[in-house]
């Protein structure tokens, strides 16, 4: 992908004619409080990466694939990390790099 996490989120938000304030009000932290518009601004400008919990909500609100947002944020979904062995991770990266060639 040639776009950053922030670019993908910003483009999808604008396409849906939402302001940062609108989207931030719909996305909740794990404690149930909404994220701050400034936090969303930082994500869109690639100054911060959201936690997986927040990334999944942003994806849902913007009708994006959550796994793509998590990948672009530089992390791996928790359910995969918990099940993966070292050998599995090495093989996955080998296959991924081979597909990219």
N, CA, C and O atoms as a GROMACS GRO file, in nm:
protein
  404
    1UNK      N    1   0.084  -0.118   0.000
    1UNK     CA    2   0.000   0.000   0.000
    1UNK      C    3   0.088   0.124   0.000
    1UNK      O    4   0.192   0.128   0.066
    2UNK      N    5   0.046   0.221  -0.074
    2UNK     CA    6   0.123   0.344  -0.085
    2UNK      C    7   0.072   0.454   0.007
    2UNK      O    8   0.129   0.563   0.010
    3UNK      N    9  -0.034   0.427   0.080
    3UNK     CA   10  -0.091   0.529   0.168
    3UNK      C   11  -0.061   0.495   0.313
    3UNK      O   12  -0.045   0.378   0.350
    4UNK      N   13  -0.053   0.599   0.393
    4UNK     CA   14  -0.033   0.580   0.536
    4UNK      C   15  -0.168   0.556   0.604
    4UNK      O   16  -0.273   0.577   0.544
    5UNK      N   17  -0.162   0.513   0.728
    5UNK     CA   18  -0.283   0.495   0.807
    5UNK      C   19  -0.364   0.624   0.810
    5UNK      O   20  -0.485   0.622   0.787
    6UNK      N   21  -0.298   0.733   0.839
    6UNK     CA   22  -0.367   0.861   0.848
    6UNK      C   23  -0.434   0.901   0.718
    6UNK      O   24  -0.546   0.953   0.719
    7UNK      N   25  -0.367   0.878   0.606
    7UNK     CA   26  -0.425   0.912   0.476
    7UNK      C   27  -0.550   0.829   0.448
    7UNK      O   28  -0.650   0.882   0.399
    8UNK      N   29  -0.544   0.701   0.478
    8UNK     CA   30  -0.659   0.612   0.454
    8UNK      C   31  -0.779   0.657   0.537
    8UNK      O   32  -0.890   0.666   0.486
    9UNK      N   33  -0.755   0.685   0.663
    9UNK     CA   34  -0.865   0.727   0.752
    9UNK      C   35  -0.921   0.861   0.708
    9UNK      O   36  -1.042   0.878   0.699
   10UNK      N   37  -0.833   0.956   0.681
   10UNK     CA   38  -0.879   1.090   0.642
   10UNK      C   39  -0.962   1.085   0.513
   10UNK      O   40  -1.069   1.146   0.506
   11UNK      N   41  -0.914   1.013   0.412
   11UNK     CA   42  -0.986   1.004   0.286
   11UNK      C   43  -1.124   0.939   0.304
   11UNK      O   44  -1.222   0.985   0.246
   12UNK      N   45  -1.130   0.833   0.384
   12UNK     CA   46  -1.258   0.766   0.408
   12UNK      C   47  -1.353   0.856   0.486
   12UNK      O   48  -1.473   0.859   0.458
   13UNK      N   49  -1.300   0.929   0.582
   13UNK     CA   50  -1.384   1.020   0.662
   13UNK      C   51  -1.442   1.131   0.574
   13UNK      O   52  -1.561   1.162   0.582
   14UNK      N   53  -1.359   1.190   0.492
   14UNK     CA   54  -1.404   1.298   0.404
   14UNK      C   55  -1.504   1.245   0.302
   14UNK      O   56  -1.603   1.311   0.271
   15UNK      N   57  -1.480   1.126   0.250
   15UNK     CA   58  -1.572   1.065   0.154
   15UNK      C   59  -1.711   1.049   0.215
   15UNK      O   60  -1.811   1.059   0.144
   16UNK      N   61  -1.717   1.024   0.345
   16UNK     CA   62  -1.844   1.008   0.414
   16UNK      C   63  -1.897   1.140   0.469
   16UNK      O   64  -1.996   1.143   0.543
   17UNK      N   65  -1.830   1.249   0.432
   17UNK     CA   66  -1.870   1.384   0.472
   17UNK      C   67  -1.882   1.399   0.624
   17UNK      O   68  -1.978   1.456   0.675
   18UNK      N   69  -1.783   1.345   0.694
   18UNK     CA   70  -1.779   1.355   0.839
   18UNK      C   71  -1.664   1.448   0.878
   18UNK      O   72  -1.560   1.450   0.814
   19UNK      N   73  -1.686   1.523   0.984
   19UNK     CA   74  -1.577   1.602   1.040
   19UNK      C   75  -1.499   1.513   1.137
   19UNK      O   76  -1.545   1.405   1.175
   20UNK      N   77  -1.382   1.559   1.177
   20UNK     CA   78  -1.307   1.486   1.279
   20UNK      C   79  -1.389   1.479   1.408
   20UNK      O   80  -1.389   1.377   1.477
   21UNK      N   81  -1.456   1.587   1.439
   21UNK     CA   82  -1.538   1.591   1.560
   21UNK      C   83  -1.651   1.488   1.554
   21UNK      O   84  -1.680   1.421   1.653
   22UNK      N   85  -1.715   1.475   1.437
   22UNK     CA   86  -1.822   1.376   1.419
   22UNK      C   87  -1.770   1.234   1.443
   22UNK      O   88  -1.830   1.157   1.518
   23UNK      N   89  -1.660   1.201   1.379
   23UNK     CA   90  -1.605   1.067   1.391
   23UNK      C   91  -1.556   1.040   1.533
   23UNK      O   92  -1.581   0.934   1.589
   24UNK      N   93  -1.487   1.135   1.591
   24UNK     CA   94  -1.435   1.118   1.727
   24UNK      C   95  -1.547   1.091   1.827
   24UNK      O   96  -1.529   1.013   1.920
   25UNK      N   97  -1.661   1.153   1.808
   25UNK     CA   98  -1.774   1.134   1.900
   25UNK      C   99  -1.831   0.992   1.891
   25UNK      O  100  -1.893   0.945   1.987
   26UNK      N  101  -1.811   0.925   1.779
   26UNK     CA  102  -1.865   0.790   1.760
   26UNK      C  103  -1.768   0.680   1.803
   26UNK      O  104  -1.809   0.565   1.821
   27UNK      N  105  -1.641   0.713   1.819
   27UNK     CA  106  -1.539   0.614   1.852
   27UNK      C  107  -1.508   0.622   2.001
   27UNK      O  108  -1.478   0.729   2.053
   28UNK      N  109  -1.515   0.508   2.068
   28UNK     CA  110  -1.496   0.502   2.213
   28UNK      C  111  -1.365   0.432   2.250
   28UNK      O  112  -1.320   0.340   2.183
   29UNK      N  113  -1.307   0.481   2.359
   29UNK     CA  114  -1.193   0.412   2.418
   29UNK      C  115  -1.246   0.292   2.496
   29UNK      O  116  -1.367   0.276   2.510
   30UNK      N  117  -1.157   0.209   2.546
   30UNK     CA  118  -1.200   0.089   2.619
   30UNK      C  119  -1.279   0.124   2.745
   30UNK      O  120  -1.358   0.042   2.792
   31UNK      N  121  -1.258   0.243   2.799
   31UNK     CA  122  -1.334   0.282   2.920
   31UNK      C  123  -1.471   0.339   2.886
   31UNK      O  124  -1.547   0.377   2.976
   32UNK      N  125  -1.504   0.346   2.756
   32UNK     CA  126  -1.636   0.393   2.713
   32UNK      C  127  -1.645   0.540   2.680
   32UNK      O  128  -1.748   0.585   2.630
   33UNK      N  129  -1.541   0.615   2.706
   33UNK     CA  130  -1.544   0.757   2.673
   33UNK      C  131  -1.501   0.777   2.528
   33UNK      O  132  -1.419   0.701   2.476
   34UNK      N  133  -1.554   0.879   2.462
   34UNK     CA  134  -1.517   0.903   2.322
   34UNK      C  135  -1.372   0.952   2.311
   34UNK      O  136  -1.318   1.013   2.403
   35UNK      N  137  -1.313   0.923   2.197
   35UNK     CA  138  -1.178   0.976   2.173
   35UNK      C  139  -1.189   1.126   2.147
   35UNK      O  140  -1.294   1.175   2.106
   36UNK      N  141  -1.082   1.196   2.170
   36UNK     CA  142  -1.080   1.340   2.147
   36UNK      C  143  -1.057   1.369   1.998
   36UNK      O  144  -0.984   1.296   1.932
   37UNK      N  145  -1.118   1.474   1.946
   37UNK     CA  146  -1.092   1.512   1.807
   37UNK      C  147  -0.943   1.535   1.782
   37UNK      O  148  -0.894   1.504   1.673
   38UNK      N  149  -0.870   1.588   1.879
   38UNK     CA  150  -0.726   1.610   1.862
   38UNK      C  151  -0.651   1.477   1.845
   38UNK      O  152  -0.556   1.469   1.768
   39UNK      N  153  -0.695   1.374   1.918
   39UNK     CA  154  -0.634   1.241   1.904
   39UNK      C  155  -0.656   1.190   1.762
   39UNK      O  156  -0.563   1.136   1.702
   40UNK      N  157  -0.777   1.206   1.709
   40UNK     CA  158  -0.806   1.165   1.571
   40UNK      C  159  -0.721   1.246   1.474
   40UNK      O  160  -0.670   1.193   1.376
   41UNK      N  161  -0.707   1.376   1.501
   41UNK     CA  162  -0.622   1.460   1.417
   41UNK      C  163  -0.479   1.408   1.417
   41UNK      O  164  -0.415   1.403   1.312
   42UNK      N  165  -0.429   1.369   1.532
   42UNK     CA  166  -0.293   1.314   1.541
   42UNK      C  167  -0.281   1.184   1.462
   42UNK      O  168  -0.178   1.160   1.398
   43UNK      N  169  -0.384   1.100   1.466
   43UNK     CA  170  -0.383   0.976   1.388
   43UNK      C  171  -0.381   1.008   1.240
   43UNK      O  172  -0.303   0.949   1.165
   44UNK      N  173  -0.466   1.100   1.197
   44UNK     CA  174  -0.474   1.136   1.055
   44UNK      C  175  -0.346   1.199   1.004
   44UNK      O  176  -0.316   1.192   0.884
   45UNK      N  177  -0.269   1.260   1.092
   45UNK     CA  178  -0.141   1.320   1.052
   45UNK      C  179  -0.022   1.230   1.085
   45UNK      O  180   0.093   1.273   1.083
   46UNK      N  181  -0.053   1.103   1.115
   46UNK     CA  182   0.049   1.001   1.141
   46UNK      C  183   0.144   1.037   1.255
   46UNK      O  184   0.262   1.001   1.253
   47UNK      N  185   0.092   1.107   1.353
   47UNK     CA  186   0.170   1.138   1.472
   47UNK      C  187   0.145   1.037   1.584
   47UNK      O  188   0.225   1.025   1.677
   48UNK      N  189   0.034   0.964   1.573
   48UNK     CA  190  -0.001   0.862   1.673
   48UNK      C  191  -0.065   0.744   1.600
   48UNK      O  192  -0.120   0.758   1.491
   49UNK      N  193  -0.057   0.628   1.663
   49UNK     CA  194  -0.124   0.508   1.612
   49UNK      C  195  -0.229   0.466   1.713
   49UNK      O  196  -0.203   0.465   1.833
   50UNK      N  197  -0.348   0.433   1.666
   50UNK     CA  198  -0.454   0.395   1.759
   50UNK      C  199  -0.433   0.254   1.813
   50UNK      O  200  -0.371   0.170   1.748
   51UNK      N  201  -0.486   0.230   1.931
   51UNK     CA  202  -0.490   0.094   1.985
   51UNK      C  203  -0.582   0.012   1.894
   51UNK      O  204  -0.667   0.067   1.825
   52UNK      N  205  -0.564  -0.118   1.895
   52UNK     CA  206  -0.647  -0.206   1.811
   52UNK      C  207  -0.796  -0.184   1.837
   52UNK      O  208  -0.875  -0.182   1.743
   53UNK      N  209  -0.834  -0.167   1.963
   53UNK     CA  210  -0.973  -0.146   2.000
   53UNK      C  211  -1.030  -0.023   1.928
   53UNK      O  212  -1.141  -0.028   1.876
   54UNK      N  213  -0.955   0.085   1.925
   54UNK     CA  214  -0.997   0.209   1.860
   54UNK      C  215  -0.992   0.194   1.708
   54UNK      O  216  -1.084   0.240   1.639
   55UNK      N  217  -0.889   0.130   1.656
   55UNK     CA  218  -0.876   0.110   1.510
   55UNK      C  219  -0.996   0.033   1.456
   55UNK      O  220  -1.046   0.064   1.348
   56UNK      N  221  -1.040  -0.068   1.529
   56UNK     CA  222  -1.156  -0.147   1.483
   56UNK      C  223  -1.282  -0.062   1.478
   56UNK      O  224  -1.364  -0.079   1.388
   57UNK      N  225  -1.300   0.027   1.573
   57UNK     CA  226  -1.417   0.114   1.571
   57UNK      C  227  -1.411   0.215   1.458
   57UNK      O  228  -1.511   0.242   1.391
   58UNK      N  229  -1.293   0.271   1.436
   58UNK     CA  230  -1.277   0.365   1.324
   58UNK      C  231  -1.310   0.293   1.194
   58UNK      O  232  -1.381   0.346   1.110
   59UNK      N  233  -1.257   0.172   1.178
   59UNK     CA  234  -1.284   0.094   1.058
   59UNK      C  235  -1.433   0.070   1.041
   59UNK      O  236  -1.487   0.083   0.931
   60UNK      N  237  -1.498   0.035   1.148
   60UNK     CA  238  -1.642   0.010   1.143
   60UNK      C  239  -1.720   0.135   1.102
   60UNK      O  240  -1.807   0.129   1.016
   61UNK      N  241  -1.688   0.248   1.162
   61UNK     CA  242  -1.759   0.373   1.132
   61UNK      C  243  -1.735   0.419   0.988
   61UNK      O  244  -1.823   0.479   0.926
   62UNK      N  245  -1.616   0.389   0.936
   62UNK     CA  246  -1.581   0.435   0.801
   62UNK      C  247  -1.596   0.326   0.695
   62UNK      O  248  -1.562   0.346   0.579
   63UNK      N  249  -1.647   0.210   0.738
   63UNK     CA  250  -1.666   0.095   0.648
   63UNK      C  251  -1.535   0.055   0.579
   63UNK      O  252  -1.530   0.036   0.458
   64UNK      N  253  -1.430   0.044   0.662
   64UNK     CA  254  -1.299   0.000   0.614
   64UNK      C  255  -1.268  -0.137   0.675
   64UNK      O  256  -1.332  -0.178   0.771
   65UNK      N  257  -1.171  -0.205   0.619
   65UNK     CA  258  -1.127  -0.334   0.674
   65UNK      C  259  -1.039  -0.308   0.796
   65UNK      O  260  -0.935  -0.244   0.785
   66UNK      N  261  -1.081  -0.357   0.911
   66UNK     CA  262  -1.007  -0.334   1.035
   66UNK      C  263  -0.866  -0.391   1.028
   66UNK      O  264  -0.772  -0.330   1.079
   67UNK      N  265  -0.850  -0.505   0.964
   67UNK     CA  266  -0.716  -0.565   0.955
   67UNK      C  267  -0.619  -0.476   0.878
   67UNK      O  268  -0.500  -0.471   0.909
   68UNK      N  269  -0.670  -0.406   0.778
   68UNK     CA  270  -0.584  -0.314   0.701
   68UNK      C  271  -0.540  -0.198   0.790
   68UNK      O  272  -0.423  -0.160   0.790
   69UNK      N  273  -0.632  -0.142   0.866
   69UNK     CA  274  -0.595  -0.031   0.956
   69UNK      C  275  -0.496  -0.077   1.062
   69UNK      O  276  -0.400  -0.006   1.093
   70UNK      N  277  -0.518  -0.195   1.116
   70UNK     CA  278  -0.426  -0.247   1.218
   70UNK      C  279  -0.288  -0.269   1.157
   70UNK      O  280  -0.186  -0.237   1.218
   71UNK      N  281  -0.284  -0.325   1.037
   71UNK     CA  282  -0.157  -0.345   0.967
   71UNK      C  283  -0.087  -0.211   0.944
   71UNK      O  284   0.032  -0.198   0.970
   72UNK      N  285  -0.161  -0.112   0.895
   72UNK     CA  286  -0.102   0.019   0.868
   72UNK      C  287  -0.056   0.089   0.995
   72UNK      O  288   0.032   0.175   0.990
   73UNK      N  289  -0.116   0.054   1.108
   73UNK     CA  290  -0.074   0.115   1.234
   73UNK      C  291   0.056   0.053   1.285
   73UNK      O  292   0.115   0.100   1.382
   74UNK      N  293   0.100  -0.053   1.219
   74UNK     CA  294   0.227  -0.116   1.256
   74UNK      C  295   0.213  -0.224   1.361
   74UNK      O  296   0.312  -0.262   1.424
   75UNK      N  297   0.093  -0.273   1.380
   75UNK     CA  298   0.076  -0.380   1.478
   75UNK      C  299   0.008  -0.500   1.414
   75UNK      O  300  -0.030  -0.498   1.297
   76UNK      N  301  -0.004  -0.603   1.492
   76UNK     CA  302  -0.066  -0.727   1.448
   76UNK      C  303  -0.184  -0.753   1.541
   76UNK      O  304  -0.171  -0.736   1.662
   77UNK      N  305  -0.298  -0.793   1.487
   77UNK     CA  306  -0.414  -0.818   1.573
   77UNK      C  307  -0.383  -0.914   1.688
   77UNK      O  308  -0.311  -1.013   1.670
   78UNK      N  309  -0.439  -0.884   1.805
   78UNK     CA  310  -0.414  -0.964   1.925
   78UNK      C  311  -0.446  -1.111   1.907
   78UNK      O  312  -0.372  -1.197   1.955
   79UNK      N  313  -0.556  -1.141   1.837
   79UNK     CA  314  -0.594  -1.282   1.823
   79UNK      C  315  -0.489  -1.361   1.745
   79UNK      O  316  -0.472  -1.480   1.768
   80UNK      N  317  -0.419  -1.296   1.654
   80UNK     CA  318  -0.312  -1.362   1.580
   80UNK      C  319  -0.188  -1.376   1.666
   80UNK      O  320  -0.125  -1.482   1.667
   81UNK      N  321  -0.152  -1.272   1.737
   81UNK     CA  322  -0.033  -1.276   1.822
   81UNK      C  323  -0.045  -1.384   1.928
   81UNK      O  324   0.052  -1.455   1.955
   82UNK      N  325  -0.161  -1.398   1.987
   82UNK     CA  326  -0.180  -1.496   2.094
   82UNK      C  327  -0.166  -1.640   2.046
   82UNK      O  328  -0.127  -1.727   2.123
   83UNK      N  329  -0.197  -1.667   1.920
   83UNK     CA  330  -0.194  -1.803   1.866
   83UNK      C  331  -0.065  -1.837   1.792
   83UNK      O  332  -0.036  -1.955   1.770
   84UNK      N  333   0.012  -1.738   1.755
   84UNK     CA  334   0.126  -1.760   1.666
   84UNK      C  335   0.251  -1.808   1.741
   84UNK      O  336   0.287  -1.756   1.846
   85UNK      N  337   0.313  -1.908   1.684
   85UNK     CA  338   0.443  -1.953   1.735
   85UNK      C  339   0.551  -1.876   1.661
   85UNK      O  340   0.524  -1.812   1.559
   86UNK      N  341   0.673  -1.882   1.711
   86UNK     CA  342   0.784  -1.815   1.644
   86UNK      C  343   0.801  -1.868   1.501
   86UNK      O  344   0.823  -1.790   1.409
   87UNK      N  345   0.790  -1.997   1.483
   87UNK     CA  346   0.804  -2.058   1.350
   87UNK      C  347   0.694  -2.010   1.255
   87UNK      O  348   0.719  -1.986   1.137
   88UNK      N  349   0.572  -1.997   1.306
   88UNK     CA  350   0.461  -1.951   1.225
   88UNK      C  351   0.484  -1.807   1.179
   88UNK      O  352   0.459  -1.773   1.063
   89UNK      N  353   0.531  -1.723   1.270
   89UNK     CA  354   0.558  -1.582   1.236
   89UNK      C  355   0.667  -1.574   1.129
   89UNK      O  356   0.654  -1.500   1.032
   90UNK      N  357   0.773  -1.650   1.146
   90UNK     CA  358   0.881  -1.649   1.047
   90UNK      C  359   0.831  -1.693   0.910
   90UNK      O  360   0.864  -1.632   0.808
   91UNK      N  361   0.751  -1.798   0.907
   91UNK     CA  362   0.697  -1.849   0.780
   91UNK      C  363   0.601  -1.748   0.717
   91UNK      O  364   0.603  -1.728   0.596
   92UNK      N  365   0.519  -1.684   0.799
   92UNK     CA  366   0.426  -1.585   0.746
   92UNK      C  367   0.499  -1.469   0.680
   92UNK      O  368   0.461  -1.425   0.572
   93UNK      N  369   0.604  -1.420   0.745
   93UNK     CA  370   0.680  -1.311   0.686
   93UNK      C  371   0.755  -1.355   0.561
   93UNK      O  372   0.766  -1.277   0.466
   94UNK      N  373   0.805  -1.477   0.560
   94UNK     CA  374   0.871  -1.529   0.440
   94UNK      C  375   0.775  -1.533   0.322
   94UNK      O  376   0.808  -1.488   0.212
   95UNK      N  377   0.656  -1.586   0.345
   95UNK     CA  378   0.554  -1.593   0.240
   95UNK      C  379   0.512  -1.453   0.196
   95UNK      O  380   0.497  -1.426   0.077
   96UNK      N  381   0.493  -1.364   0.292
   96UNK     CA  382   0.452  -1.227   0.262
   96UNK      C  383   0.556  -1.158   0.174
   96UNK      O  384   0.522  -1.094   0.075
   97UNK      N  385   0.683  -1.171   0.210
   97UNK     CA  386   0.790  -1.108   0.131
   97UNK      C  387   0.798  -1.169  -0.008
   97UNK      O  388   0.822  -1.098  -0.106
   98UNK      N  389   0.778  -1.298  -0.017
   98UNK     CA  390   0.782  -1.366  -0.147
   98UNK      C  391   0.670  -1.315  -0.237
   98UNK      O  392   0.691  -1.292  -0.356
   99UNK      N  393   0.552  -1.297  -0.180
   99UNK     CA  394   0.437  -1.245  -0.257
   99UNK      C  395   0.460  -1.102  -0.305
   99UNK      O  396   0.408  -1.061  -0.409
  100UNK      N  397   0.539  -1.025  -0.228
  100UNK     CA  398   0.566  -0.886  -0.263
  100UNK      C  399   0.666  -0.875  -0.378
  100UNK      O  400   0.670  -0.772  -0.445
  101UNK      N  401   0.744  -0.977  -0.400
  101UNK     CA  402   0.847  -0.973  -0.507
  101UNK      C  403   0.790  -0.986  -0.645
  101UNK      O  404   0.864  -0.984  -0.743
   0.00000   0.00000   0.00000
